[in-house]
Amino acid sequence: MRIRNALKNSFFGVLGQIALIVVGFFCQRAMNLLMGAELVGMSGVISNVIAILSVSELGIATAVVYNLYAAIAGQDEERIAGLMNLYRKAYIAFALVILGLGMGVMPFIHHILKEVTFSLGYIRLVFFLWLVRTVLSYLLSYKRSILIADQKEYLVSIVMLVVNVLNYTSTIAILEFTRNYVLALGFNIGVEVAGNLWLAAYVNRKYPFLARLRKAPLEPAMVGKVVDNIKNIFVTRLFTKLLLSTDKIIASGMITTVVAGLFTNYCLVTQSVLNILVALAGALKPTLGHLFLEKDREKDVRVLRQITFLFFLLSSVASVCVFCLITPFVRDLWLNEKYLMEMGFVAASVGQFFVTAMGLPLEGVMSVTGLFHKERNVAIVTTLVNLALSLLLVGKMGVAGIAVGTIAAYLVQIGCRMGVFFREYVKQSPISYLADLAQYGAVTAAEIALVYPLTVRIYRGGIFSFLLIAVTAAGLALAIDLLLYSRSWKLRSVLEMVRQAMVKKAG
């Protein structure tokens, strides 16, 4: 059942991300060609500022979902309802805090938008709409946590797929006919509100005891436990938000907002592919949460190495494809050559993608082990490394230096998490896992060095030539992986796990 639920969550999560990649690129193309890279850069910077403000959520979602695993497994309706009631009250408070912080920042937002031609009033209006969008999401979306903890995240994925497709397509239509970005943002807010209201109504029907126990208190011991976790998660979320959200702000503030727009376009490519892997990792978390309740440390390590190998197979193929395809895609199929970035930035972006993707399995197991106090320290160190190196290197390497700084930060993050998980949780040496990661990185780098020159020679322009190099890059990378690991227990175990899941599904 666990594997079946994980596959179902993974399937709909990945399917949703693939669909969003397609419509997302059309939407970004419309924004670039109809409104310009300056608007794209401004929108990207504003959304990142809002993301940093949203750290006031304090991480209660992570703490509540973590405790929901055991409550759902034990069918403890009182505790489930108590956790959800705490969650609801906290989110109302956090929404108000985010609104207050956002209104405080709004008068100064133009100071981090370098060389923009938009009026001050327009910049503040766009910022306000992004702020309202975020506040409403907190007020309406908290009920989805019980679906995630109950291994029914595929329902959330389906609803959010519909919402996002409607948002992207409506944005394209509105920009095409009116050139009114503010109108598009307003429509997006309405669609997201409708989607969250539907999810809330579904949860009310699926878990009727939540209404019956709407005022059920959470026992003081559990409240204390959740609060302790939140204290640690808060710092983790604060620094993680800074890690994820500062790159575009640095590019806008220290170079130009137009460069930040070009940076945003390339990030859309790598982030779209990464989101597929993030969706897969997220779909596996509930299964990992229930699995780790068994307290079998040897099994935990084996599962981590299996999942990491699976992510290597996906990440290596994706990295080779992105490196080989991103330039012809941006220049010939999506935008035009004035939106191109130098190859040094491309290499750094692909490196950042691969390192981030390979850190997802460790991030997943850390989130279900309850080691929140350790994650706090990891987040602080990672973010400080990123900020220091990005600010240092942007002056010497330009926008590529920002990506290099982020790569170094994610490597530090992986190293810290690896030490915490193996030393503190499973009480084993991390050497074998470290060797796995080093080997996977070397193999992927070698594949890029071998495949990229071949695709450059093959490519002649046009969609058919693009598809040819895409198939060539993916096929060669996957063939090399399978050849190198044909006798590995990790490959056999992953194939066997998939086979068992398919047999159970067919039965």
N, C-alpha and C positions, 0 to 999 in steps of 0.2 A: 504493500500500500504506500509506503514512504517513497519508494522509487517511482511508482506510478504517479503520485502527486507531484514529485519533483519534476518528472518528465512533462506532465501537463502544464505546470507552472512555467517550466523552461520553454516549452513549445510556444505558448501564447505570449510569453514575455519577449522571446526572440522574434516571433512573427510580428508582434507589434512594433518592435524597433526597426525591423527591415522595412515595414510599410512606412514608418515615420521618416526613415532615411530618404525614401523616394520623394514623398511630398515635401519633406523638409528642404531638400535641395532645390526643388522648384520654387518654394517660398523664398529661400535665401537668394535665389537668382532674381526673382522679381524685386526684392528689396534692393539688391545691388544695382540692377540695370534701370529700374524705375525711380529709385530714390537716392542711390549713390552710396559709395563706401563710407561716407561721413555719417550717414544715418545708421548704417549697420554698426559702425564703431561706437557711436553714441548709445545705441540701444544695448549693445553688449556690455559696455562699461556700466550703464545704469542697472542692468539686471545683476551684475556682479556686486555692485554696492548694496542692492536690496538683499542679495544672498548673505552678505556679511552681517547686515542688520538682523537677519532672521536667526542669528545665533542665539537670540534671546529665548528661542524655543527650549534651550537648555538641555536638549537631548532626552526629554522625557519619553519621546516615542520609542527610542531604543530601550530605555529602562522598562517601560511598560510591556513592550513586545517580548522582551527577554523573560519577564515574569509570567506572561501569558502562556508561554510554552508549557510550563508545568501545570498551571491551572486548567488549561484545556485538556492536557493529557489525563488529568484526574477528574475531569468533568465537574469541577468545583464552580458552580454557577455563582455563588455568593462572592467568591474571590474574583472571578472574571468581571462581574458587574462592578465590584468595588474598584478594580483597576481602571475600568472604562470610565467610571464616574470621576475618578481622580484625573484621568486623562482629559475629560471634557472640560472640567473646571480650569485646569491648568492652561489649556489651549485658548480659552476665552481670555484669560489674563495675558497670555503671551501675545495674542493678536493685538490687544490694546497697547502693550509695550512696544511692539514693532511699529504700530501706527504713530505713537508718540516719538520714537526715535527717528522715523522717516520724516516726519514733519519738521523735526529739528535739523536734519541734514539738508533738506530740500533747498533752503536759501543759499547753500554753499556748493551745490553739486556742480555748478559750471566751472569751478576752479580746477577740476581734474579732467576737463575736456579741452584739450589744447588745440588751438587753431580751428574752432568750429564757427560756422556761419549762421547757425540757427539762433533765433532770438532767445533772450533769457526766459521770457514767458513760455515759449514753446518747450524749452528744455525742462522747465519745472512741471509743465503739464504732463509730459511723457513720464517723468519720474513719479508723479502723483498716481498716474494710472497703473504703473508697475507696482507701486506700493499698495494700492487698493486690491490689485490682483492677488498679491501675496497675503494680505490680511484676511481676505475672504477665504482663501484656501485653508488657512488655519482654523477658521470658524466652522468650516463645513466638512473637512476631510478626515477628522480624527477617527471616525468609525471604521475606516478601512484597515486599521491596525489589527482588528480581531480576525479579519479575513486572511491577512498575511500570516499571523501566528497559527491560524487553523489550516494552513497549507492550501488556501483557496485564493492565492494571489492572482491566479489566472483570471478571475472575475474582475479584479482591479485593472489588470492589463487590458482586457477587452474594452471596458468602459473608457479607460484613458486613451486607448487607440482611437475609438470613435471621436472622443473630444478633440484630440490633437489633429486628426485628419480634418475635421470640420474647421478647426482654427486655422490650419495652414491653407486649406483651399479658400476659405473666406478671406484671409489676408491677401492672397494672390488676386482674387476677384476685386476686392475693394481697392487695392493699390492700382490695379490695371485700369479701373474705370474712374476712380476719384483722386488717386495719388494722396489719399488721406490716411496717414499712419495712425493718427489719433482715433479715427473711426474704427480702424482695424483692431486696435488694442481694446476699445470698448466692447466690440463684438466678441472678442476672445474671452473677456471677463464673463460675459453672459453665458457663453457655452460651457465654461468651466464650472460655473455655479450650478447649471443644470445637471452636469455629469456628477458632481459631488452630492447633489440632492438625491439623485437616483440611487447612488451607492448607499447613502444613509437610509433610504427607504427599504432597500434590499436587506441591509443588516437588521433593521427593525423586524422584518418578516422572518428572517432566518434565525435570529436569536431573540425570541419574544421575551425571554426572562430579563433582558436588559431594561425594557420599559417597566416591567413589574418591580424590578429591584433598582429603579433609577436613583433612589436615595440611600441605597445600601452603602454603609461605610466600609472602608478598608481597615482591617485590623491594624492597630498601632505598630505592631512589629513589622508588618509588610510595608506600611507607610514609611517607617524608618529605613527599611532596606532600600525602597525605591528612592527616597531622598538622598541616601548615601551614594547610590549609583549616579543620580543626577548631578551631584556635586562634582564627581569625577568626569562624567560625560560632558558637562558644560565646558570645561577647559578643553577637552578633546574636540568638541564641535567648534569652539571659537577658533582654535588654531587650524583645524581642518578647513573651515570656511576661508580663512586667510590664505591657506595653501592653494585652494581651488579657485579663488576669486581675484587674486591680486595681479595675475599675469597681464590681463587686458588693461587693468588700471595703470600698471607700470608702463605699458606700451603707450597708452594714451597720454599719460602725464609727462613722460620723459622723451617721447619721440613725437608723434602726432596722433590725433584721433583717427585720421585716415589710415595710418599704418595699423592702428588697432583694429580698424575695419577689415583690412587685408588679413591680419592675424586671426580675426574672428572667422573669416571664410575657411582658412586652412584648419582651424580648430574644429569647425563644423564637420569637415571630412573625417579627421581622426576621432573626434568625439562620437560621431555617428556610429562608426565601427566599434568603438569602445563600449558604447551604450548597449550593443548586442551582448557583449560579454558581461557587462554589469547586470543586465537583465537575467542572464543565465546564473550568475553568482547570487543574485538576489533570490531567484527561484529556489536555489539550493539551500539557502539559509534555514528555512523552517525545518527541512529534513535534517540538516546538521544539528539544529537545536534539539530535536527529539533524539537523534542518535547519540549526542554527547551526554544526554541524561543517563546513559548506561554506564558511564565512568570506566570504559575499557580503553586505557591509554594507548596500548599497542594498536588497537583497531583505529583509534583516532588519528594516529600518525600515518597509518597506512592509507586511510581515506584521504587525508590531506595530500599525500604524495600522488595518489590517483587523480584527484581533482586538479592538482597543479600540472600534472602531465597532460590532462585533457585541455587545460587552458594554454599550455605550450603549443599543442598541435594547432589550436585555433589561432593563437596569437602570432605564431611564426608565419603561417600562411597569410594572415591578414597584414602583417608587417611588410612582407615581401611585396604583396599586391599594392599596398598603399604607396610604398617607395617607388614602385615602377609606374603606377598609374596616375598619381596625383597631379603631376605636371601636365600631361596631355589632357586629363579630365578638366582641370581648371581652364586651360588655354583654349582647347578645341571644342569641348562638349558642353561645359557649364557656363563659363563666363567668357573672358578673352584675355589676351596676353598682358594687358595692363594690370591685371589682378595677380600676376605671378609673383612668387617670392623666390629668393635665391636658394640654391641647392643645399647650402649649409643649414638653412632653417628647415628645409624638408627633412634632412637627415636627423636633425635634433628633434623635430616633431615626431618622427617615426620612432626614434629611441625613447622618447617620453611615452608614447603610446604603448610600446612593448613592456617597458618597466612597470607602468601603471597596471597593465593587464595582468602581468605575472604576480603582482601583489594582491590581486583580488581573492585568491583562495585563502591566503593568510588573514586578510581582513575579515573574510567570512567566518573563519573559526574563532578569531578573537572576539567577534561580536556575539557568539553564542556560548562563550566560556565564562562570561561574567568578570573578566579581568579589566574592568573599566578604569580602575585606579592606575593600572600599568599603561593603558592606552593614552591616558592623559599626558604622561611624560613623553611618550612616543610622538604625540601630536605636537607638543611644544618644540621638541628638538627638530622635527621635520620641517615645521613652518619657519623657524628661525634660520635654518640652513637655506631654505628656498628664498626667503626675502634677502638675506645677506648676499648670496651668490647672484641672484637675479639683478639686484641693484648694482653689484660690482661689475657684472659682465655685460649689462645692457650698454654701458658706455664704450666698451671695447669691441663687442661683437654685434651690437644692435639687437634686433628682436630675437635672433638666434641665441643670444646669451641668456635671455629669459628662459627659453626652453631648456638650455643646458643646466641652468640653476635648478629648474624643476626636476630634471632627471636625477641630479645629485641628491635632491631632497627625498625623492621616492626610493632611491637606493638606501639611504639612511633609514627611511621608514621600514623597509623590508627587513633590514638588518636588525633593527630594534625589536620589531614584532617577532622575528624568528627567535631572538634570544629570550624574549618573554615567554613565548608559547612553549618552547622546548625546555628551558631551564626552570620556569616557574610552574608550568601546568603538567607537562608529561614527564618531567624529570629525566630528560634524555639529552644527548649531545645533538646539536643541530648540523653537524658536519655533513651528514648524508644529504640533508635537504639543501644545504648551501651548495654542495657539489652538483645537485640536480639543477639548481637555478643557474649556476655558472656555465654548466654544459649547455643548457637551453639557450642562454644568451649567445654563446659562441657559435652554436649551430645556426641560429637565426642570422647573425651577422655574416657568416660564411655564405648562407643562401642568398642574401641580398647581393653580396659581392659577385656571386656566380650568375644570378638570374638577371640583374639589372642591365648589364651590357648587352645581353642577348635581346631583351625587349626593346632596347634603343635601336638596335639594328633592324628589328622586325617592323617597328611602327612606321606607318606611312601616312597617318592621318585618316580621320573618318571613323565612323562608328564600328564598322566591321574590323578594321585594323585594331581599334581599341579593344574590342571583344577578344580578338586573337591574342593580344599580349596579356589580357586579363586571364584567359584560360591557361596560357603558357606559364605565367608567373605562379598562379595557384597550383596548377598541376605539378610543376617541377618542385615547388616547395613541399607539397604534401608527399610527393614520391620520395624525396630525400629523407623526410621525417620517418616515413614508414620503413624505408630501407634501413636506416640507422637503428631503429628501435624494433625491428621485426621480431627479435628474440627477447625483448624486455618484458618482465612480468607486469610492468605498468600498462603497456599496450594491451596485453592479453586480459588483464583485469578490467580495463575500461571497456573493451569489446564484450567481455562476458557480462558486465553489469548492464550494458545496453541490451544485450540479447535476452537476459532474464526479464528486463522490464518490458520488452516487446512481447515475450511469451505470456507474461501475466496480463498484459493489455489485451492480447488476442483471446486469452481464456476468459 
